[in-house]
Amino acid sequence: MKQGIFEIKSNIALTATVYKMVLVGDTSDVTAPGQFVNILLDGLFLRRPISVNDCVGDELILIYKVVGKGTEQMAKMTAGQTLDVLTGLGNGYDLSKAGDRPLLIGGGVGVPPLYMLARQLREAGKEVSVILGFNTKDEVFCEADFKALGCDTTVTTVDGSYGVKGFVTNALPESYTYFYTCGPEPMLKAVYKATVTDGQFSFEERMGCGFGACMGCSCKTVTGNKRICKEGPVLTKEDIIWEA
């Protein structure tokens, strides 16, 4: 974990509620796709955890959804302003288990951390399939980014206004070697039941400190209690215990 001051290079809207922010600073502690950062914002006691969309050189790319005071404040920020950021948080995805044909499954704001993962898998020569799930056409983002990487990309919408009608589980391919997923818990539970291989799940959890000190985001696993912000946010399929 490293604390640093980052300058905003750009901050643009991708949809009515989703924004893409490019920051410039010391990214040396961002070592794996699936990690997150914690941002200090004026007037707010707790930092805001945001997943890393990508990290290239000194540029840190975040895609976030406006859901409260913190992200509302971020959406109003412009190029040249600075942010106090903790980087290198969380364990991230393990690429070594991917096999030749990994499948990536993202839902809503669970889509952004899968981009850096997809890029690194493609750079390693993997045939990557991606399923992106949204409620409706107006919420779709990042489809072109995954396609530009050469990923076989499918979009699902619950209302059928774009792509495959239904949920991400309605678009699962017949064959894949391993899977990685991130999204809301109901989607993760459905993916858990529908997938036929081992895989890794990135959980979206309310956090206090973001680096394991407060124990506020602990959850039960088959190997004992784990902190989503420290031992997670990525857990393996075989480690997960779903609460009733």
C-alpha positions in Angstrom: 0.0 0.0 0.0 1.3 3.4 -0.9 -0.2 6.9 -0.3 0.3 9.5 -3.0 -1.0 12.7 -4.6 -2.5 12.1 -8.1 -3.4 14.8 -10.7 -6.5 14.4 -12.7 -5.8 14.2 -16.4 -9.4 13.8 -17.5 -12.8 12.9 -16.1 -15.5 12.1 -18.6 -19.1 10.7 -18.5 -19.5 7.3 -20.2 -23.2 7.0 -19.4 -25.7 9.2 -17.4 -24.2 7.8 -14.1 -20.8 6.2 -15.0 -17.6 8.2 -15.3 -14.0 7.5 -16.4 -11.2 9.3 -14.5 -7.6 9.2 -15.6 -5.1 10.1 -12.9 -1.3 10.6 -13.1 1.0 9.7 -10.3 3.1 7.0 -8.7 1.4 3.7 -9.7 4.2 1.4 -8.6 2.0 -0.4 -5.9 -0.6 -1.4 -8.5 0.6 -4.9 -9.2 -2.4 -7.0 -10.2 -5.7 -6.6 -12.0 -8.6 -6.6 -9.6 -6.9 -4.3 -7.0 -8.6 -1.1 -5.8 -7.6 2.3 -4.6 -9.0 4.4 -1.7 -9.6 8.1 -2.3 -9.7 10.9 0.2 -12.4 13.5 -0.5 -13.1 16.8 1.1 -15.6 16.8 3.9 -15.9 13.0 4.1 -14.4 11.0 6.9 -14.0 7.6 5.1 -12.1 7.2 1.9 -14.0 5.9 -1.1 -12.8 2.5 -2.5 -12.8 2.4 -6.4 -11.6 -0.5 -8.5 -8.7 -0.1 -10.9 -9.8 -0.2 -14.5 -6.3 -0.1 -15.9 -2.8 1.1 -15.0 -0.3 2.0 -17.7 3.0 3.8 -16.8 2.1 6.6 -14.5 -1.6 6.7 -15.6 -4.2 5.2 -13.2 -7.6 4.7 -14.8 -10.8 4.5 -12.8 -14.3 3.9 -13.9 -16.9 4.6 -11.2 -20.7 5.0 -10.8 -22.2 8.0 -9.0 -24.1 6.5 -6.1 -23.5 8.9 -3.2 -21.8 12.0 -1.9 -18.2 10.7 -2.6 -18.8 9.8 -6.2 -20.9 12.8 -6.8 -18.0 14.9 -5.7 -15.6 13.0 -8.0 -17.9 13.5 -11.0 -17.6 17.3 -10.6 -13.9 17.3 -10.6 -11.9 18.5 -13.6 -8.4 18.2 -15.1 -5.6 19.7 -13.0 -7.2 19.0 -9.6 -5.5 16.6 -7.3 -6.5 13.6 -5.1 -4.9 11.9 -2.1 -5.0 8.2 -3.1 -4.0 5.0 -1.4 -2.9 2.5 -4.1 -2.1 -1.2 -4.2 -5.1 -2.3 -2.0 -6.5 -5.8 -2.2 -5.1 -9.1 -3.6 -6.3 -8.9 -7.2 -6.8 -11.8 -9.7 -4.4 -14.7 -10.1 -3.7 -15.1 -13.9 -1.8 -18.3 -13.5 -4.9 -20.5 -13.4 -6.5 -19.1 -16.5 -5.8 -21.8 -19.0 -6.0 -21.2 -22.7 -9.6 -19.9 -23.0 -10.6 -18.0 -19.9 -14.0 -16.4 -19.5 -14.6 -13.0 -17.9 -18.0 -12.1 -16.5 -18.9 -8.6 -15.3 -22.1 -7.0 -14.2 -22.6 -3.2 -14.0 -19.8 -1.5 -12.1 -18.2 -4.9 -11.8 -17.1 -4.5 -15.4 -14.2 -2.0 -15.0 -11.7 -4.2 -13.1 -12.0 -6.9 -15.7 -10.5 -4.7 -18.4 -6.9 -4.8 -17.0 -7.3 -8.5 -16.5 -8.4 -9.0 -20.1 -5.5 -6.9 -21.4 -2.9 -8.9 -19.5 -4.5 -12.2 -20.5 -4.5 -11.2 -24.2 -0.9 -10.1 -23.9 -0.1 -13.6 -22.6 -1.7 -15.1 -25.7 -5.0 -16.3 -24.2 -8.3 -16.5 -26.1 -10.5 -14.4 -23.9 -14.3 -14.4 -23.9 -16.1 -11.6 -22.1 -19.7 -11.3 -21.0 -20.9 -7.9 -19.8 -24.3 -7.6 -18.1 -26.4 -4.5 -17.7 -30.1 -3.6 -17.1 -30.7 -1.7 -20.2 -29.0 -0.3 -23.4 -28.4 3.2 -21.9 -26.2 1.6 -19.2 -23.8 -0.2 -21.5 -20.2 0.8 -21.3 -16.7 -0.6 -22.1 -18.0 -3.0 -24.9 -15.7 -1.4 -27.5 -12.7 -1.5 -25.2 -12.9 -5.2 -24.7 -13.5 -5.8 -28.4 -10.4 -3.6 -29.2 -8.3 -6.1 -27.2 -9.5 -8.9 -29.4 -11.9 -10.4 -26.8 -15.0 -12.3 -27.9 -17.4 -9.9 -26.3 -21.1 -10.5 -25.5 -23.4 -7.9 -23.9 -26.6 -8.9 -22.1 -29.4 -6.6 -20.9 -32.2 -7.6 -18.6 -34.8 -5.8 -20.7 -33.5 -7.0 -24.0 -32.9 -3.5 -25.4 -29.3 -4.4 -26.5 -27.4 -7.7 -27.0 -28.7 -10.9 -25.5 -31.9 -10.6 -23.5 -31.5 -11.7 -19.9 -28.7 -12.1 -17.4 -25.0 -13.0 -17.9 -25.8 -16.6 -17.1 -28.0 -16.7 -20.3 -24.9 -16.1 -22.4 -22.4 -18.6 -21.0 -20.4 -20.4 -23.7 -20.3 -24.1 -23.9 -16.6 -24.4 -23.2 -14.0 -22.4 -21.3 -11.0 -23.3 -19.2 -11.5 -21.0 -16.2 -13.5 -17.9 -15.2 -13.2 -14.6 -13.5 -16.1 -12.5 -12.4 -17.0 -9.3 -10.6 -20.4 -7.7 -9.9 -23.3 -7.5 -7.5 -23.8 -10.4 -5.1 -27.0 -11.8 -6.7 -25.1 -12.1 -10.0 -22.1 -13.7 -8.3 -24.4 -16.3 -6.7 -26.0 -17.1 -10.1 -22.6 -17.4 -11.8 -21.4 -19.7 -9.0 -24.3 -22.1 -9.7 -24.1 -21.9 -13.5 -20.4 -22.3 -14.1 -18.7 -25.6 -14.7 -15.1 -24.8 -13.9 -13.2 -23.3 -11.0 -13.0 -19.5 -10.9 -12.3 -16.3 -9.0 -14.9 -13.9 -7.7 -14.3 -10.3 -6.9 -16.7 -9.0 -4.2 -18.2 -5.5 -3.8 -18.3 -4.9 -0.1 -18.8 -1.8 2.1 -15.5 -0.9 3.6 -14.3 1.2 6.5 -10.5 1.6 6.4 -9.9 -0.3 3.1 -6.6 -2.0 4.3 -7.6 -4.5 6.9 -7.3 -2.6 10.2 -11.0 -2.2 11.1 -12.3 -5.7 10.3 -15.5 -4.1 9.0 -15.7 -6.2 5.8 -14.9 -9.6 7.2 -16.7 -12.6 5.8 -16.7 -16.4 6.4 -14.9 -18.7 4.1 -14.1 -22.4 4.2 -10.6 -21.5 5.4 -11.7 -19.1 8.1 -12.7 -15.4 8.3 -11.2 -13.2 5.6 -11.2 -9.4 5.1 -12.6 -8.4 1.7 -10.3 -5.4 1.6 -7.1 -7.3 2.5 -7.4 -11.0 1.7 -9.9 -10.1 -1.0 -11.7 -8.7 -2.8 -10.9 -11.8 -4.9 -11.9 -15.2 -3.5 -11.7 -18.5 -5.2 -14.9 -20.5 -6.0 -13.9 -23.3 -3.7 -13.3 -20.9 -0.8 -16.8 -19.2 -0.8 -19.5 -19.8 1.7 -22.8 -18.2 0.7 -24.9 -16.9 3.5 -28.5 -18.1 3.5 
